[in-house]
């Protein structure tokens, strides 16, 4: 009888673990109110240059939520060490946004990005 109880606990643990993994994956790909906006930025040639260690870059990513997956993002640090931008020698600080005729240094609001690249933000109630 003890074996069945142990097996049940193991199966329950696996089910909970699987559900948590599924939820984490869903959160990364869940539809966002900013999906169309982020896709428009990319269609207009917007590129965000950043680094994994940069807190301002993380702030920019968090503004978009799961819609950030639509942004053309260029990682400029191969080592992950603060201050290293070895993959983008032309970049001196991050984040930076570039387009054909646009160069925006530093973190930008969604409104500023929309204006610079001609993309309309969704109306959020």
Helices and strands as residue ranges (DSSP letters): H 2-29, H 35-43, E 47-50, H 55-64, G 65-70, E 72-75, E 96-98, E 103-105, H 110-117
